[in-house]
Amino acid sequence: MTFNTSFRPGIQILLLLLLASLAAHGQNRFTISGTIKDLSNGETLIGATIFVIENKASGAVTNAYGFYSITLPQGNYHIEYSYMGFERIVKQVDLRGNMALDIALPPLSKVLEEVKIVDESRSSGAKNLEMSVNKLDIKTIQKLPALMGEVDVIKSLQFLPGVSQVGEGSSGFNVRGGSVGQNLVLLDEAPVYNSSHMLGFFSVFNPDAVKDVKLYKGAIPSEFGGRVSSVLDVRLKEGNNKKTEVDGGIGFIFSRLAVQGPLIEDKASYLIAVRRSYVDALSTLLTSNNFGLNFYDVTVKTNYTLNQKNRLYLSGFLGRDNFGLSDDAKFNWGNKSATLRWNSVINSKWFSNVSAVFSNYNYNLGFNEDENNQYDWRSSITNYVLKPDFSYFTGRNSELKFGLESSYYQFNPSTTIGTTNGETVDSSQPKKYALEMAGYISHKVALSSRLELQYGLRFSYFNYLGPGTAYTYNDTIPGRKRTAIAEQHYGSGESIASYSNPEPRISTKYQLDDRTSIKASFSRTAQYVHFISNTSASNPLNIWTPTTNNIKPAVGNQYTLGYFTDLGRDANYEFSAETFYRNTSNEIDYINGAELLNNDRLEGDLLSGKGRAYGLELYLQKKKGLITGWVSYTLSRSELKVDGINKGSWYPTRFDQTHNLKVVGSYTINEKWSTTADFAYMTGTPTTYPNQRYLSQGVLIPYNTNNTRNDARLSAYHRLDLALRMEGRTVRNNGRPRKNKSYWVFSVYNVYGRRNAFSTYFSQSSDRVTALQPIQTQAHRVSIIGSMVPSASYNFKF
């Protein structure tokens, strides 16, 4: 077992702080606790604010399940409950003992939402402790222009500071210079290993089913672990427990339908949301080719209130993409997951959540010429998780959280069966198994009216298990393929290699004045499962592999410092500036010509090195009024240093972008019409160009002799999108309001038809060459979307 002791002094300091902060509180203090919900549908509200008017230093925010707890001295108080887009409620409380107080907030009407001045300063970025965190409301996501008129969670995230993508047609997203595989993506607590549909053009998250989207870029709380870059926490709606609702939309690419309603009014509800694309059906109608590209997904959720203190949730997801060039060549990939949760309010200060999770991602590739000539390749990763979490609200402005997490992995690198001229060969690789366990504790406390602190420790343990074979590889010239020189076999359940890491986390906020604060944080994270990809952008055939005796866990340390302020007379503007630095050990890269698929000696093609990413993020948002929107700018670098690549010197990663500018603006013209525009500009991503060429049997082959990597860049990326939204009729001919609602979205993606380069490659010129003249080469720029893409979609709700 490997144990890192470099942070033992820091751990001791954290434990001392925890013990000191749990000192006994004064007598005659009582607790108000409960759940805050949406009055219209019974949905719990995440991040709702509780404010004590008589005591400005006291307050609380609801957790991911809508629960809050606040402890105060005995007395009379006015408690204010608020949430963006909802009416504020003030309750007068005579506090003489512990109280259970559930609150249902009424949503603002559309007219009120546009004209009413809503005081958001109490929950603004300058007031709360969180930093390096972005939360997107689903209403904001739905306003953004999108490809083919379909709103998308992942695409919306890319307009936030520190978030980027290699280009159209690449799966996933990159955060602060990290790779796609370094993001922990959760759907109702279930890990998602491929978050994209249609080769990256859409995400697997159905917006009709999504309730809350939260991205942690730094200052990652102790309850999350397993990735070194970021955490994307997506929570699903629970289902309307008041009445039946139907939402849907019809677009150029796919249609969607969501139904939710009560199973037992105010006690149990359900949600079913489905999507299906029809590009394959259109191509069959328009051409004679058997080209097929389609996806579908189904999202379901139900919940049941056992009693006032206990509630059960069950959610599931099933999605799949199918891509076929013909009847003889197809591949497909998909996710499926299920989450069973039990929420329990133990008492006014104790809250618990126990989750059991299943997740699977699998992908298949096949060719079928006839029954005597076939090829079938399958791979998958399966994950079982058990996670009990507890919250203890220790006193005034103080919360203690702790829990455990156990994850069991089953990796199927390759099940490969090929048949040639009737002879079948099975070249499958054995499955791999691993167990990852972690325990965490964190404490959030207000040390004074100005100073707030959250600190904690996560301790993780990983065990690579048999049955399996551990290989020992020879030493060779750095950057060259290594060869297995010895092997050792292990039985079922035997430990092949194990690792453990302490992961301390700490963040603090100092309030300079009522509108301005300075925040700082440090977080250490360890990653034990690795995303293997040496392509310019991730694709569905990239594989996941565990930490082994040859592959070490990646460990990242991130430091952040930020300035946050609310501007304007009514705090209508929010500005933040954050700097970050992250260093990572045991980053994976690859030798030139590495074979990643169906390679039982994959570890011999992998290299390990150091990574670093650093930068500045600026963010300015206008939150209220007829004109809203934001501007984000990121100046950053992302680099690797690997012995055997680029002569051992630092080189940029494929997703390094020096400048990243995003502008989003929305204008409400009137009650019927509104428009949104977004603009993106990014420095071209790094690439490697050949510097030499040679001829082989008259064919020109370019190559690179300098052992450099990513020493050139593609041209800059920029794009403008526009969207126009038209609301349907809200009043009948007789003057009564309509129960059904509808709206049209007309959008133009890539307004001025920019041909942004996804990659550039070189080939032999097709021009005829006369005698004694050298063969010429041509450079080819690949653009995934090289023209303006107009679209329209119709959306309804009843």
KEMI-839395 format. One record per residue (C-alpha): residue in one letter; y, z, x. Coordinates in pm, whole numbers, padded with zeros to 5 digits, always signed. Example, Ala and Ser with C-alpha at 12.3 -4.5 7.8 and 13.67 -1.06 7.14 Angstrom:
2
A-00450+00780+01230
S-00106+00714+01367
//
This chain:
798
M+00000+00000+00000
T+00350-00081+00118
F+00624+00175+00040
N+00988+00119+00120
T+01156+00445+00230
S+01500+00308+00312
F+01656+00455-00005
R+01513+00809+00000
P+01854+00975+00068
G+02006+00778-00220
I+01723+00886-00451
Q+01781+01251-00365
I+02152+01215-00447
L+02069+01057-00784
L+01830+01342-00870
L+02090+01603-00776
L+02348+01431-00999
L+02099+01427-01284
L+02014+01796-01253
A+02380+01893-01226
S+02478+01692-01533
L+02209+01852-01751
A+02366+02198-01727
A+02384+02391-02054
H+02666+02310-02296
G+02878+02560-02481
Q+02774+02725-02805
N+02855+02602-03158
R+02811+02234-03080
F+02643+02012-03335
T+02522+01654-03348
I+02599+01369-03589
S+02337+01091-03572
G+02222+00796-03776
T+02193+00420-03804
I+02470+00166-03863
K+02379-00139-04071
D+02526-00449-04228
L+02590-00365-04594
S+02517-00721-04707
N+02166-00756-04567
G+02049-00427-04415
E+02047-00559-04055
T+02108-00289-03794
L+02419-00351-03582
I+02382-00346-03203
G+02684-00217-03012
A+02879-00084-03313
T+03150+00165-03213
I+03183+00527-03326
F+03523+00685-03256
V+03640+01042-03315
I+04007+01017-03417
E+04089+01382-03333
N+03929+01359-02988
K+03999+01032-02805
A+03755+01120-02526
S+03463+01133-02770
G+03279+00830-02895
A+02949+00645-02899
V+02798+00299-02927
T+02481+00211-03119
N+02177+00116-02912
A+01960-00195-02942
Y+01814-00057-03266
G+02141+00044-03432
F+02099+00419-03365
Y+02382+00648-03252
S+02420+01018-03171
I+02736+01213-03092
T+02774+01588-03021
L+03096+01777-03103
P+03218+02135-03134
Q+03212+02284-03483
G+03509+02167-03691
N+03662+01903-03917
Y+03677+01542-03793
H+03759+01190-03901
I+03490+00957-03765
E+03567+00586-03748
Y+03287+00328-03754
S+03366-00032-03654
Y+03203-00359-03551
M+03352-00700-03481
G+03370-00908-03800
F+03323-00604-04026
E+03550-00368-04218
R+03619-00035-04050
I+03503+00279-04228
V+03646+00628-04168
K+03438+00929-04275
Q+03575+01283-04302
V+03318+01528-04166
D+03306+01908-04186
L+03071+01971-03894
R+02893+02307-03933
G+02542+02194-03834
N+02347+01889-03724
M+02406+01595-03961
A+02226+01269-04036
L+02485+01009-04136
D+02381+00647-04189
I+02661+00395-04232
A+02664+00049-04394
L+02963-00165-04291
P+03081-00443-04524
P+03140-00782-04356
L+03492-00922-04359
S+03541-01212-04596
K+03622-01544-04429
V+03989-01518-04526
L+04021-01162-04402
E+03836-01251-04083
E+04102-01507-03996
V+04416-01312-04081
K+04332-00943-04048
I+04430-00769-03724
V+04109-00604-03605
D+04148-00333-03340
E+03884-00426-03081
S+04039-00232-02793
R+03808+00065-02840
S+03505-00152-02761
S+03676-00393-02521
G+03552-00484-02177
A+03811-00256-02019
K+03695+00049-02217
N+03318+00035-02193
L+03110+00112-01885
E+02921-00217-01872
M+03010-00477-01611
S+02856-00811-01514
V+02739-00829-01876
N+02815-01105-02127
K+02742-01084-02497
L+02766-01390-02718
D+02793-01352-03092
I+02581-01605-03281
K+02895-01712-03475
T+03062-01802-03145
I+02755-01996-03032
Q+02756-02195-03356
K+03114-02311-03297
L+03051-02471-02957
P+03005-02848-02931
A+02645-02930-02847
L+02424-03222-02761
M+02323-03405-03078
G+02517-03148-03281
E+02253-02876-03234
V+02383-02537-03121
D+02186-02381-02840
V+02173-02031-02687
I+02100-02137-02327
K+02363-02414-02323
S+02620-02168-02459
L+02547-01921-02177
Q+02639-02187-01922
F+03004-02160-02027
L+03017-01802-01899
P+03126-01709-01545
G+02847-01697-01290
V+02606-01907-01501
S+02519-02268-01418
Q+02254-02538-01436
V+02148-02808-01191
G+02218-03075-01455
E+02107-03230-01782
G+01733-03252-01803
S+01665-02937-01600
S+01503-02637-01760
G+01650-02289-01773
F+01969-02163-01612
N+02092-02017-01284
V+02280-01688-01250
R+02493-01596-00949
G+02309-01831-00717
G+01959-01730-00827
S+01676-01964-00916
V+01547-02024-01269
G+01239-01812-01193
Q+01452-01514-01093
N+01577-01459-01451
L+01391-01220-01681
V+01411-01382-02027
L+01307-01158-02317
L+01259-01250-02683
D+01229-00927-02879
E+01108-00765-02553
A+00842-01032-02488
P+00885-01222-02156
V+00944-01596-02193
Y+00826-01804-01894
N+00978-02135-02001
S+01290-02109-02218
S+01337-02485-02275
H+01237-02757-02516
M+01245-03132-02447
L+01262-03106-02066
G+01564-02876-02075
F+01784-03033-02343
F+01728-02751-02593
S+01615-02388-02571
V+01324-02220-02747
F+01559-01983-02932
N+01620-02084-03292
P+01985-01988-03366
D+01900-01921-03731
A+01667-01640-03619
V+01877-01493-03336
K+02072-01174-03396
D+02204-01075-03053
V+02225-01234-02707
K+02305-01024-02401
L+02304-01140-02038
Y+02296-00889-01751
K+02415-01060-01430
G+02449-00737-01234
A+02453-00360-01295
I+02109-00410-01451
P+02000-00096-01641
S+01696+00093-01513
E+01484+00000-01814
F+01472-00363-01694
G+01286-00486-01387
G+01070-00760-01247
R+01338-01015-01156
V+01606-01018-00885
S+01876-01232-01049
S+01943-01148-01415
V+01812-01031-01752
L+01863-01229-02073
D+01787-01002-02370
V+01755-01197-02698
R+01701-00998-03018
L+01583-01150-03344
K+01716-01081-03691
E+01515-00832-03891
G+01531-01013-04224
N+01754-00952-04525
N+01621-00653-04722
K+01869-00702-05009
K+01811-01058-05128
T+01641-01386-05037
E+01839-01624-04816
V+01762-01980-04704
D+01936-02136-04402
G+01876-02478-04255
G+02011-02791-04099
I+01938-03161-04064
G+02036-03340-03743
F+01966-03652-03538
I+01700-03486-03321
F+01538-03217-03532
S+01563-03025-03855
R+01532-02652-03911
L+01471-02411-04196
A+01487-02031-04208
V+01388-01808-04499
Q+01443-01433-04512
G+01431-01171-04782
P+01294-00838-04898
L+00924-00762-04928
I+01019-00424-05073
E+01391-00388-05138
D+01566-00163-04884
K+01228-00081-04730
A+01063-00395-04590
S+01181-00748-04515
Y+01069-01072-04349
L+01209-01370-04160
I+01045-01711-04107
A+01231-01980-03909
V+01086-02320-03818
R+01211-02627-03628
R+01057-02970-03571
S+01195-03269-03383
Y+01124-03627-03483
V+01210-03844-03182
D+00847-03957-03173
A+00857-04065-03538
L+01180-04261-03483
S+01042-04433-03172
T+00729-04537-03364
L+00946-04693-03635
L+01181-04869-03392
T+00939-04984-03121
S+00577-05084-03079
N+00525-04836-02795
N+00326-04519-02850
F+00594-04312-02682
G+00595-03955-02806
L+00834-03670-02731
N+00854-03390-02983
F+00865-03016-03012
Y+00818-02755-03281
D+00858-02380-03295
V+00796-02104-03547
T+00970-01766-03530
V+00861-01482-03758
K+00956-01119-03801
T+00887-00842-04045
N+00964-00473-04060
Y+00862-00175-04270
T+01045+00156-04310
L+00780+00428-04314
N+01035+00699-04388
Q+01392+00789-04296
K+01293+00849-03934
N+01022+00591-03861
R+01020+00214-03876
L+00773-00056-03769
Y+00863-00408-03651
L+00637-00705-03590
S+00773-01031-03449
G+00614-01347-03314
F+00695-01685-03165
L+00494-02006-03132
G+00643-02320-02979
R+00514-02636-02816
D+00640-02961-02660
N+00436-03281-02659
F+00517-03570-02431
G+00311-03886-02425
L+00388-04216-02255
S+00094-04376-02433
D-00233-04284-02600
D-00388-04257-02253
A-00132-04035-02076
K+00001-03714-02226
F+00111-03368-02130
N+00225-03070-02332
W+00343-02714-02281
G+00434-02415-02492
N+00496-02042-02538
K+00349-01790-02775
S+00435-01423-02801
A+00404-01121-03027
T+00582-00784-03026
L+00485-00472-03220
R+00750-00197-03211
W+00766+00155-03349
N+01111+00316-03374
S+01122+00690-03428
V+01414+00928-03471
I+01248+01244-03342
N+01553+01456-03420
S+01931+01427-03407
K+01926+01395-03025
W+01594+01226-02956
F+01517+00859-03021
S+01204+00671-02914
N+01077+00315-02917
V+00722+00214-02828
S+00650-00157-02781
A+00323-00346-02739
V+00379-00706-02623
F+00171-01020-02574
S+00307-01332-02403
N+00145-01658-02296
Y+00276-01979-02142
N+00039-02270-02089
Y+00070-02635-01995
N-00169-02930-01993
L-00173-03272-01826
G-00427-03540-01914
F-00518-03905-01868
N-00782-04075-02079
E-00869-04435-01998
D-01209-04412-02168
E-01492-04160-02199
N-01610-04242-01845
N-01267-04214-01682
Q-01072-03904-01774
Y-00860-03635-01614
D-00762-03298-01762
W-00550-03029-01589
R-00456-02697-01748
S-00265-02394-01623
S-00129-02075-01781
I+00007-01724-01738
T-00077-01446-01984
N+00096-01109-01997
Y+00015-00786-02185
V+00283-00514-02187
L+00295-00157-02314
K+00635+00010-02296
P+00736+00352-02437
D+01111+00430-02410
F+01296+00749-02493
S+01664+00838-02535
Y+01797+01192-02531
F+02161+01246-02620
T+02215+01555-02407
G+02564+01643-02525
R+02918+01521-02543
N+02935+01163-02407
S+02604+01204-02227
E+02279+01011-02273
L+01952+01038-02083
K+01702+00748-02099
F+01355+00735-01951
G+01032+00549-02004
L+00727+00374-01866
E+00616+00012-01851
S+00272-00131-01782
S+00212-00506-01746
Y-00124-00675-01700
Y-00119-01039-01581
Q-00377-01313-01591
F-00289-01629-01397
N-00481-01952-01440
P-00358-02172-01150
S-00566-02471-01247
T-00855-02571-01469
T-00912-02928-01350
I-01190-03160-01463
G-01195-03526-01361
T-01439-03798-01460
T-01457-04125-01265
N-01706-04395-01362
G-01902-04135-01556
E-01922-03883-01269
T-01753-03550-01347
V-01599-03327-01080
D-01475-02975-01156
S-01204-02877-00904
S-01074-02577-01093
Q-00928-02278-00912
P-01029-01920-00989
K-00806-01705-01206
K-00587-01434-01055
Y-00519-01088-01193
A-00251-00826-01135
L-00120-00499-01273
E+00248-00404-01258
M+00359-00054-01354
A+00699+00112-01354
G+00869+00433-01456
Y+01242+00476-01496
I+01507+00736-01570
S+01881+00689-01613
H+02174+00902-01717
K+02506+00795-01864
V+02782+01054-01865
A+03160+01080-01899
L+03269+01308-01615
S+03627+01310-01745
S+03853+01119-01980
R+03898+00857-01705
L+03573+00858-01508
E+03238+00744-01647
L+02910+00712-01458
Q+02563+00572-01515
Y+02296+00621-01254
G+01921+00595-01250
L+01603+00512-01067
R+01321+00271-01143
F+01000+00302-00942
S+00772-00002-00953
Y+00414-00050-00839
F+00218-00375-00818
N-00154-00422-00759
Y-00310-00765-00694
L-00663-00731-00834
G-01001-00894-00799
P-01217-01073-00863
G-01074-01304-00603
T-01064-01418-00243
A-00801-01311+00008
Y-00729-01561+00286
T-00598-01500+00634
Y-00388-01785+00777
N-00327-01889+01135
D+00005-01871+01315
T+00159-02212+01370
I+00490-02379+01446
P+00743-02257+01186
G+00770-02507+00905
R+00421-02652+00960
K+00125-02614+00723
R-00090-02309+00793
T-00470-02316+00781
A-00699-02044+00645
I-00906-01897+00930
A-01078-01611+00745
E-01149-01499+00392
Q-01261-01182+00215
H-01409-01158-00132
Y-01324-00882-00380
G-01504-00773-00695
S-01362-00728-01042
G-01090-00463-01051
E-01082-00412-00675
S-00740-00388-00514
I-00667-00685-00287
A-00309-00587-00203
S-00061-00338-00348
Y+00311-00275-00311
S+00565-00025-00443
N+00943-00013-00442
P+01206+00241-00547
E+01487+00064-00734
P+01801+00282-00760
R+02083+00172-00992
I+02434+00311-01025
S+02754+00195-01193
T+03088+00362-01251
K+03414+00301-01435
Y+03756+00451-01367
Q+04013+00408-01644
L+04354+00342-01486
D+04531+00349-01821
D+04454+00282-02186
R+04404-00091-02121
T+04289-00124-01760
S+03987-00011-01563
I+03811-00063-01231
K+03431-00079-01222
A+03173-00087-00944
S+02794-00102-00936
F+02487-00128-00716
S+02141-00232-00832
R+01816-00286-00647
T+01542-00494-00811
A+01195-00608-00709
Q+01013-00922-00826
Y+00634-00943-00804
V+00562-01272-00985
H+00694-01592-00831
F+00804-01923-00975
I+00669-02205-00758
S+00878-02524-00764
N+00997-02757-00489
T+01153-03014-00720
S+01529-03060-00760
A+01506-02893-01101
S+01237-02692-01273
N+00999-02871-01505
P+00714-02762-01736
L+00448-02819-01466
N+00590-02563-01223
I+00355-02270-01177
W+00372-01892-01163
T+00177-01697-00902
P+00148-01325-00821
T+00243-01136-00509
T-00066-01137-00284
N-00167-01024+00063
N+00025-01330+00195
I+00314-01349-00056
K+00542-01045-00041
P+00752-00921-00334
A+01113-01038-00340
V+01357-00746-00323
G+01726-00791-00403
N+02029-00567-00359
Q+02343-00653-00555
Y+02690-00500-00510
T+02969-00567-00761
L+03334-00466-00794
G+03552-00559-01090
Y+03896-00529-01249
F+03921-00536-01630
T+04229-00533-01852
D+04340-00602-02208
L+04659-00809-02234
G+04906-00889-02508
R+05083-00681-02764
D+04774-00613-02973
A+04521-00651-02689
N+04456-01005-02803
Y+04363-01121-02452
E+04095-00989-02221
F+04093-01058-01846
S+03837-00967-01583
A+03785-01038-01215
E+03450-00955-01052
T+03325-00997-00698
F+02956-00980-00616
Y+02727-00991-00316
R+02347-01007-00332
N+02100-01016-00046
T+01733-01082-00106
S+01429-01048+00117
N+01105-01249+00091
E+01259-01552-00082
I+01007-01834-00116
D+01062-02186+00014
Y+00828-02468+00108
I+00726-02683+00401
N+00815-03051+00382
G+00554-03229+00173
A+00415-02908+00021
E+00134-02954-00234
L+00191-02715-00522
L-00039-02838-00799
N-00415-02782-00780
N-00394-02646-00424
D-00631-02353-00361
R-00462-02299-00022
L-00111-02292-00168
E-00008-01993+00043
G-00041-02208+00356
D+00240-02434+00226
L+00480-02150+00143
L+00750-02006+00366
S+00935-01678+00335
G+01293-01598+00429
K+01620-01432+00337
G+01862-01518+00062
R+02223-01432-00005
A+02472-01511-00280
Y+02832-01401-00307
G+03139-01498-00503
L+03433-01429-00733
E+03427-01462-01112
L+03745-01487-01322
Y+03742-01469-01700
L+04028-01490-01953
Q+03954-01475-02326
K+04175-01499-02636
K+03990-01308-02905
K+04197-01337-03223
G+04415-01580-03413
L+04390-01940-03527
I+04338-02046-03165
T+04063-01865-02971
G+03858-01938-02663
W+03818-01861-02297
V+03851-01990-01942
S+03598-01896-01677
Y+03605-01983-01309
T+03346-01899-01044
L+03387-01942-00668
S+03052-01874-00503
R+02790-01957-00241
S+02411-01936-00256
E+02217-01972+00071
L+01875-01929+00229
K+01762-01863+00585
V+01399-01951+00650
D+01227-01982+00986
G+01102-02340+01002
I+01377-02498+00788
N+01717-02620+00906
K+01645-02491+01258
G+01646-02135+01132
S+02011-02149+01019
W+02153-02069+00676
Y+02147-02361+00430
P+02263-02391+00067
T+02013-02364-00217
R+01964-02655-00455
F+02165-02469-00721
D+02461-02374-00498
Q+02792-02468-00665
T+03113-02377-00483
H+03347-02430-00780
N+03250-02383-01143
L+03523-02414-01409
K+03459-02388-01784
V+03718-02406-02064
V+03639-02343-02431
G+03895-02360-02714
S+03864-02336-03093
Y+04135-02409-03350
T+04113-02323-03719
I+04313-02598-03890
N+04272-02459-04240
E+04003-02305-04459
K+03805-02630-04458
W+03851-02775-04112
S+03813-02631-03763
T+03764-02790-03423
T+03627-02683-03085
A+03646-02844-02743
D+03486-02751-02412
F+03530-02884-02060
A+03311-02825-01756
Y+03374-02900-01389
M+03130-02811-01111
T+03098-02895-00745
G+02812-03137-00688
T+02481-02968-00611
P+02330-02992-00259
T+02076-03255-00167
T+01908-03394+00144
Y+01964-03754+00254
P+01756-03950+00508
N+01912-04034+00844
Q+01644-04273+00972
R+01400-04534+00841
Y+01087-04713+00949
L+00883-05012+00836
S+00519-04994+00731
Q+00356-05326+00647
G+00695-05469+00560
V+00793-05176+00338
L+01103-04977+00436
I+01057-04597+00418
P+01361-04364+00464
Y+01310-04019+00619
N+01499-03730+00779
T+01447-03644+01148
N+01677-03343+01179
N+01467-03091+00983
T+01780-03024+00776
R+01780-02932+00410
N+02055-02964+00150
D+02312-03077+00408
A+02484-03320+00165
R+02614-03298-00191
L+02604-03507-00503
S+02933-03609-00661
A+03117-03349-00869
Y+03001-03288-01225
H+03253-03288-01510
R+03226-03339-01886
L+03431-03300-02205
D+03279-03227-02548
L+03443-03217-02891
A+03327-03085-03227
L+03477-03092-03575
R+03345-02863-03846
M+03399-02932-04216
E+03321-02654-04462
G+03165-02747-04793
R+03312-02659-05129
T+03340-02286-05190
V+03459-02301-05554
R+03300-02467-05855
N+03491-02692-06096
N+03526-02397-06333
G+03697-02194-06060
R+03407-01961-05992
P+03286-01915-05631
R+02975-02107-05529
K+02671-01908-05420
N+02555-02188-05193
K+02737-02259-04868
S+02727-02568-04651
Y+02911-02734-04366
W+02905-03050-04156
V+02939-03060-03778
F+03057-03383-03616
S+03043-03373-03237
V+03083-03595-02934
Y+02901-03494-02616
N+03037-03638-02290
V+03349-03782-02455
Y+03460-04011-02170
G+03107-04123-02078
R+03087-03965-01733
R+02772-04067-01542
N+02706-03737-01368
A+02454-03768-01086
F+02133-03572-01131
S+01989-03702-00804
T+02025-03987-00555
Y+01741-04175-00386
F+01716-04469-00146
S+01496-04777-00156
Q+01455-05119+00000
S+01712-05374-00118
S+01583-05644-00350
D+01808-05908-00189
R+01632-06179+00005
V+01640-06127+00381
T+01674-06421+00619
A+01493-06439+00952
L+01604-06193+01225
Q+01816-05991+00980
P+01735-05622+00918
I+01612-05512+00578
Q+01890-05351+00377
T+01864-05029+00177
Q+02011-04937-00158
A+02126-04599-00291
H+02036-04526-00653
R+02213-04262-00861
V+02008-04109-01142
S+02209-03996-01446
I+02022-03831-01731
I+02307-03882-01979
G+02548-04154-01872
S+02736-04232-02192
M+02916-04077-02486
V+02673-03921-02738
P+02812-03886-03094
S+02619-03691-03355
A+02640-03521-03691
S+02443-03243-03853
Y+02440-03095-04202
N+02387-02721-04240
F+02330-02517-04554
K+02278-02163-04675
F+02185-02033-05017
//
